[in-house]
Amino acid sequence: MEATEGDRLLLHGRTVGHEDRVAEVVEVLGEHGEPPFRVRFEDGHETLMSPGPDTVVRHEGQAA
């Protein structure tokens, strides 16, 4: 998985009742655009993450 600053990560809910979440990549800490990423969720929460297979990268400017 590769991403750049400004891309959005769509994290699919893993269980019934958990909705999809969206996070913006604010910093790429891995080499060549690979994880880990510092991300900011819509509620303002920031964290480091290495996304799993249930995550999709939406590159900046890409239609949802």
MODELLER restraints for C-alpha pairs under 7 A, 6 or more apart:
rsr = mdl.restraints
at = mdl.atoms
rsr.add(forms.Gaussian(group=physical.xy_distance, feature=features.Distance(at['CA:1:A'], at['CA:34:A']), mean=5.99, stdev=0.5))
rsr.add(forms.Gaussian(group=physical.xy_distance, feature=features.Distance(at['CA:2:A'], at['CA:33:A']), mean=4.81, stdev=0.5))
rsr.add(forms.Gaussian(group=physical.xy_distance, feature=features.Distance(at['CA:2:A'], at['CA:34:A']), mean=4.76, stdev=0.5))
rsr.add(forms.Gaussian(group=physical.xy_distance, feature=features.Distance(at['CA:3:A'], at['CA:33:A']), mean=5.15, stdev=0.5))
rsr.add(forms.Gaussian(group=physical.xy_distance, feature=features.Distance(at['CA:3:A'], at['CA:34:A']), mean=6.52, stdev=0.5))
rsr.add(forms.Gaussian(group=physical.xy_distance, feature=features.Distance(at['CA:3:A'], at['CA:57:A']), mean=6.82, stdev=0.5))
rsr.add(forms.Gaussian(group=physical.xy_distance, feature=features.Distance(at['CA:4:A'], at['CA:25:A']), mean=6.88, stdev=0.5))
rsr.add(forms.Gaussian(group=physical.xy_distance, feature=features.Distance(at['CA:4:A'], at['CA:28:A']), mean=6.44, stdev=0.5))
rsr.add(forms.Gaussian(group=physical.xy_distance, feature=features.Distance(at['CA:4:A'], at['CA:33:A']), mean=5.92, stdev=0.5))
rsr.add(forms.Gaussian(group=physical.xy_distance, feature=features.Distance(at['CA:5:A'], at['CA:25:A']), mean=5.11, stdev=0.5))
rsr.add(forms.Gaussian(group=physical.xy_distance, feature=features.Distance(at['CA:5:A'], at['CA:26:A']), mean=5.16, stdev=0.5))
rsr.add(forms.Gaussian(group=physical.xy_distance, feature=features.Distance(at['CA:5:A'], at['CA:27:A']), mean=5.62, stdev=0.5))
rsr.add(forms.Gaussian(group=physical.xy_distance, feature=features.Distance(at['CA:5:A'], at['CA:28:A']), mean=6.59, stdev=0.5))
rsr.add(forms.Gaussian(group=physical.xy_distance, feature=features.Distance(at['CA:6:A'], at['CA:24:A']), mean=6.08, stdev=0.5))
rsr.add(forms.Gaussian(group=physical.xy_distance, feature=features.Distance(at['CA:6:A'], at['CA:25:A']), mean=5.44, stdev=0.5))
rsr.add(forms.Gaussian(group=physical.xy_distance, feature=features.Distance(at['CA:6:A'], at['CA:26:A']), mean=6.26, stdev=0.5))
rsr.add(forms.Gaussian(group=physical.xy_distance, feature=features.Distance(at['CA:6:A'], at['CA:60:A']), mean=5.88, stdev=0.5))
rsr.add(forms.Gaussian(group=physical.xy_distance, feature=features.Distance(at['CA:7:A'], at['CA:24:A']), mean=5.90, stdev=0.5))
rsr.add(forms.Gaussian(group=physical.xy_distance, feature=features.Distance(at['CA:7:A'], at['CA:25:A']), mean=5.47, stdev=0.5))
rsr.add(forms.Gaussian(group=physical.xy_distance, feature=features.Distance(at['CA:7:A'], at['CA:57:A']), mean=6.90, stdev=0.5))
rsr.add(forms.Gaussian(group=physical.xy_distance, feature=features.Distance(at['CA:7:A'], at['CA:58:A']), mean=5.83, stdev=0.5))
rsr.add(forms.Gaussian(group=physical.xy_distance, feature=features.Distance(at['CA:7:A'], at['CA:59:A']), mean=4.63, stdev=0.5))
rsr.add(forms.Gaussian(group=physical.xy_distance, feature=features.Distance(at['CA:7:A'], at['CA:60:A']), mean=4.77, stdev=0.5))
rsr.add(forms.Gaussian(group=physical.xy_distance, feature=features.Distance(at['CA:8:A'], at['CA:22:A']), mean=6.59, stdev=0.5))
rsr.add(forms.Gaussian(group=physical.xy_distance, feature=features.Distance(at['CA:8:A'], at['CA:23:A']), mean=5.54, stdev=0.5))
rsr.add(forms.Gaussian(group=physical.xy_distance, feature=features.Distance(at['CA:8:A'], at['CA:24:A']), mean=4.41, stdev=0.5))
rsr.add(forms.Gaussian(group=physical.xy_distance, feature=features.Distance(at['CA:8:A'], at['CA:25:A']), mean=5.93, stdev=0.5))
rsr.add(forms.Gaussian(group=physical.xy_distance, feature=features.Distance(at['CA:8:A'], at['CA:57:A']), mean=5.96, stdev=0.5))
rsr.add(forms.Gaussian(group=physical.xy_distance, feature=features.Distance(at['CA:8:A'], at['CA:58:A']), mean=5.08, stdev=0.5))
rsr.add(forms.Gaussian(group=physical.xy_distance, feature=features.Distance(at['CA:8:A'], at['CA:59:A']), mean=6.44, stdev=0.5))
rsr.add(forms.Gaussian(group=physical.xy_distance, feature=features.Distance(at['CA:9:A'], at['CA:22:A']), mean=5.61, stdev=0.5))
rsr.add(forms.Gaussian(group=physical.xy_distance, feature=features.Distance(at['CA:9:A'], at['CA:23:A']), mean=5.16, stdev=0.5))
rsr.add(forms.Gaussian(group=physical.xy_distance, feature=features.Distance(at['CA:9:A'], at['CA:24:A']), mean=6.25, stdev=0.5))
rsr.add(forms.Gaussian(group=physical.xy_distance, feature=features.Distance(at['CA:9:A'], at['CA:55:A']), mean=6.45, stdev=0.5))
rsr.add(forms.Gaussian(group=physical.xy_distance, feature=features.Distance(at['CA:9:A'], at['CA:56:A']), mean=5.70, stdev=0.5))
rsr.add(forms.Gaussian(group=physical.xy_distance, feature=features.Distance(at['CA:9:A'], at['CA:57:A']), mean=4.75, stdev=0.5))
rsr.add(forms.Gaussian(group=physical.xy_distance, feature=features.Distance(at['CA:9:A'], at['CA:58:A']), mean=6.07, stdev=0.5))
rsr.add(forms.Gaussian(group=physical.xy_distance, feature=features.Distance(at['CA:10:A'], at['CA:20:A']), mean=6.83, stdev=0.5))
rsr.add(forms.Gaussian(group=physical.xy_distance, feature=features.Distance(at['CA:10:A'], at['CA:21:A']), mean=5.90, stdev=0.5))
rsr.add(forms.Gaussian(group=physical.xy_distance, feature=features.Distance(at['CA:10:A'], at['CA:22:A']), mean=4.74, stdev=0.5))
rsr.add(forms.Gaussian(group=physical.xy_distance, feature=features.Distance(at['CA:10:A'], at['CA:23:A']), mean=6.74, stdev=0.5))
rsr.add(forms.Gaussian(group=physical.xy_distance, feature=features.Distance(at['CA:10:A'], at['CA:55:A']), mean=5.51, stdev=0.5))
rsr.add(forms.Gaussian(group=physical.xy_distance, feature=features.Distance(at['CA:10:A'], at['CA:56:A']), mean=5.09, stdev=0.5))
rsr.add(forms.Gaussian(group=physical.xy_distance, feature=features.Distance(at['CA:10:A'], at['CA:57:A']), mean=6.40, stdev=0.5))
rsr.add(forms.Gaussian(group=physical.xy_distance, feature=features.Distance(at['CA:11:A'], at['CA:20:A']), mean=5.53, stdev=0.5))
rsr.add(forms.Gaussian(group=physical.xy_distance, feature=features.Distance(at['CA:11:A'], at['CA:21:A']), mean=5.13, stdev=0.5))
rsr.add(forms.Gaussian(group=physical.xy_distance, feature=features.Distance(at['CA:11:A'], at['CA:22:A']), mean=6.17, stdev=0.5))
rsr.add(forms.Gaussian(group=physical.xy_distance, feature=features.Distance(at['CA:11:A'], at['CA:54:A']), mean=6.15, stdev=0.5))
rsr.add(forms.Gaussian(group=physical.xy_distance, feature=features.Distance(at['CA:11:A'], at['CA:55:A']), mean=4.50, stdev=0.5))
rsr.add(forms.Gaussian(group=physical.xy_distance, feature=features.Distance(at['CA:11:A'], at['CA:56:A']), mean=6.63, stdev=0.5))
rsr.add(forms.Gaussian(group=physical.xy_distance, feature=features.Distance(at['CA:12:A'], at['CA:20:A']), mean=4.44, stdev=0.5))
rsr.add(forms.Gaussian(group=physical.xy_distance, feature=features.Distance(at['CA:12:A'], at['CA:21:A']), mean=6.58, stdev=0.5))
rsr.add(forms.Gaussian(group=physical.xy_distance, feature=features.Distance(at['CA:12:A'], at['CA:54:A']), mean=5.62, stdev=0.5))
rsr.add(forms.Gaussian(group=physical.xy_distance, feature=features.Distance(at['CA:12:A'], at['CA:55:A']), mean=6.15, stdev=0.5))
rsr.add(forms.Gaussian(group=physical.xy_distance, feature=features.Distance(at['CA:13:A'], at['CA:19:A']), mean=5.00, stdev=0.5))
rsr.add(forms.Gaussian(group=physical.xy_distance, feature=features.Distance(at['CA:13:A'], at['CA:20:A']), mean=4.76, stdev=0.5))
rsr.add(forms.Gaussian(group=physical.xy_distance, feature=features.Distance(at['CA:22:A'], at['CA:41:A']), mean=6.16, stdev=0.5))
rsr.add(forms.Gaussian(group=physical.xy_distance, feature=features.Distance(at['CA:22:A'], at['CA:42:A']), mean=6.74, stdev=0.5))
rsr.add(forms.Gaussian(group=physical.xy_distance, feature=features.Distance(at['CA:23:A'], at['CA:39:A']), mean=5.81, stdev=0.5))
rsr.add(forms.Gaussian(group=physical.xy_distance, feature=features.Distance(at['CA:23:A'], at['CA:40:A']), mean=5.27, stdev=0.5))
rsr.add(forms.Gaussian(group=physical.xy_distance, feature=features.Distance(at['CA:23:A'], at['CA:41:A']), mean=4.26, stdev=0.5))
rsr.add(forms.Gaussian(group=physical.xy_distance, feature=features.Distance(at['CA:23:A'], at['CA:42:A']), mean=6.47, stdev=0.5))
rsr.add(forms.Gaussian(group=physical.xy_distance, feature=features.Distance(at['CA:24:A'], at['CA:39:A']), mean=5.34, stdev=0.5))
rsr.add(forms.Gaussian(group=physical.xy_distance, feature=features.Distance(at['CA:24:A'], at['CA:40:A']), mean=5.21, stdev=0.5))
rsr.add(forms.Gaussian(group=physical.xy_distance, feature=features.Distance(at['CA:24:A'], at['CA:41:A']), mean=6.40, stdev=0.5))
rsr.add(forms.Gaussian(group=physical.xy_distance, feature=features.Distance(at['CA:25:A'], at['CA:37:A']), mean=6.41, stdev=0.5))
rsr.add(forms.Gaussian(group=physical.xy_distance, feature=features.Distance(at['CA:25:A'], at['CA:38:A']), mean=6.06, stdev=0.5))
rsr.add(forms.Gaussian(group=physical.xy_distance, feature=features.Distance(at['CA:25:A'], at['CA:39:A']), mean=4.51, stdev=0.5))
rsr.add(forms.Gaussian(group=physical.xy_distance, feature=features.Distance(at['CA:25:A'], at['CA:40:A']), mean=6.63, stdev=0.5))
rsr.add(forms.Gaussian(group=physical.xy_distance, feature=features.Distance(at['CA:26:A'], at['CA:38:A']), mean=5.65, stdev=0.5))
rsr.add(forms.Gaussian(group=physical.xy_distance, feature=features.Distance(at['CA:26:A'], at['CA:39:A']), mean=5.36, stdev=0.5))
rsr.add(forms.Gaussian(group=physical.xy_distance, feature=features.Distance(at['CA:26:A'], at['CA:40:A']), mean=6.72, stdev=0.5))
rsr.add(forms.Gaussian(group=physical.xy_distance, feature=features.Distance(at['CA:27:A'], at['CA:37:A']), mean=5.79, stdev=0.5))
rsr.add(forms.Gaussian(group=physical.xy_distance, feature=features.Distance(at['CA:27:A'], at['CA:38:A']), mean=4.97, stdev=0.5))
rsr.add(forms.Gaussian(group=physical.xy_distance, feature=features.Distance(at['CA:27:A'], at['CA:39:A']), mean=6.99, stdev=0.5))
rsr.add(forms.Gaussian(group=physical.xy_distance, feature=features.Distance(at['CA:28:A'], at['CA:35:A']), mean=6.69, stdev=0.5))
rsr.add(forms.Gaussian(group=physical.xy_distance, feature=features.Distance(at['CA:28:A'], at['CA:36:A']), mean=6.55, stdev=0.5))
rsr.add(forms.Gaussian(group=physical.xy_distance, feature=features.Distance(at['CA:28:A'], at['CA:37:A']), mean=4.71, stdev=0.5))
rsr.add(forms.Gaussian(group=physical.xy_distance, feature=features.Distance(at['CA:28:A'], at['CA:38:A']), mean=6.42, stdev=0.5))
rsr.add(forms.Gaussian(group=physical.xy_distance, feature=features.Distance(at['CA:29:A'], at['CA:35:A']), mean=6.38, stdev=0.5))
rsr.add(forms.Gaussian(group=physical.xy_distance, feature=features.Distance(at['CA:29:A'], at['CA:36:A']), mean=5.41, stdev=0.5))
rsr.add(forms.Gaussian(group=physical.xy_distance, feature=features.Distance(at['CA:29:A'], at['CA:37:A']), mean=5.63, stdev=0.5))
rsr.add(forms.Gaussian(group=physical.xy_distance, feature=features.Distance(at['CA:30:A'], at['CA:36:A']), mean=5.47, stdev=0.5))
rsr.add(forms.Gaussian(group=physical.xy_distance, feature=features.Distance(at['CA:35:A'], at['CA:50:A']), mean=5.17, stdev=0.5))
rsr.add(forms.Gaussian(group=physical.xy_distance, feature=features.Distance(at['CA:36:A'], at['CA:48:A']), mean=6.47, stdev=0.5))
rsr.add(forms.Gaussian(group=physical.xy_distance, feature=features.Distance(at['CA:36:A'], at['CA:49:A']), mean=5.42, stdev=0.5))
rsr.add(forms.Gaussian(group=physical.xy_distance, feature=features.Distance(at['CA:36:A'], at['CA:50:A']), mean=4.68, stdev=0.5))
rsr.add(forms.Gaussian(group=physical.xy_distance, feature=features.Distance(at['CA:37:A'], at['CA:48:A']), mean=5.55, stdev=0.5))
rsr.add(forms.Gaussian(group=physical.xy_distance, feature=features.Distance(at['CA:37:A'], at['CA:49:A']), mean=5.42, stdev=0.5))
rsr.add(forms.Gaussian(group=physical.xy_distance, feature=features.Distance(at['CA:37:A'], at['CA:50:A']), mean=6.41, stdev=0.5))
rsr.add(forms.Gaussian(group=physical.xy_distance, feature=features.Distance(at['CA:38:A'], at['CA:46:A']), mean=6.92, stdev=0.5))
rsr.add(forms.Gaussian(group=physical.xy_distance, feature=features.Distance(at['CA:38:A'], at['CA:47:A']), mean=5.64, stdev=0.5))
rsr.add(forms.Gaussian(group=physical.xy_distance, feature=features.Distance(at['CA:38:A'], at['CA:48:A']), mean=4.44, stdev=0.5))
rsr.add(forms.Gaussian(group=physical.xy_distance, feature=features.Distance(at['CA:38:A'], at['CA:49:A']), mean=6.46, stdev=0.5))
rsr.add(forms.Gaussian(group=physical.xy_distance, feature=features.Distance(at['CA:39:A'], at['CA:46:A']), mean=5.50, stdev=0.5))
rsr.add(forms.Gaussian(group=physical.xy_distance, feature=features.Distance(at['CA:39:A'], at['CA:47:A']), mean=5.61, stdev=0.5))
rsr.add(forms.Gaussian(group=physical.xy_distance, feature=features.Distance(at['CA:39:A'], at['CA:48:A']), mean=6.26, stdev=0.5))
rsr.add(forms.Gaussian(group=physical.xy_distance, feature=features.Distance(at['CA:40:A'], at['CA:46:A']), mean=4.35, stdev=0.5))
rsr.add(forms.Gaussian(group=physical.xy_distance, feature=features.Distance(at['CA:40:A'], at['CA:47:A']), mean=6.74, stdev=0.5))
